[in-house]
Amino acid sequence: MADPPSSSPVRRNWRFIIGGLVLLLFVAVNSQRVTVHFLFTTAQMPLIFALLIAALLGALIGWAVPRLRRPHQ
């Protein structure tokens, strides 16, 4: 007899549902407004947007720095 696949579609769907609920809870908990100070300005926004902006900027910098430091061939 063949073994069933380790991740069936039903199990995968439950993972997406649980992940979505965790994400929704994370957004709800971090929905308070915060003041963010940029270089030359200040803005008020929900904390979740400040966290997303910080994560995206961090990912962009992490991607760009090694490419800028690599010697040109």
Order of alpha helices (4+ residues) and beta strands (2+ residues): alpha-beta-beta-alpha
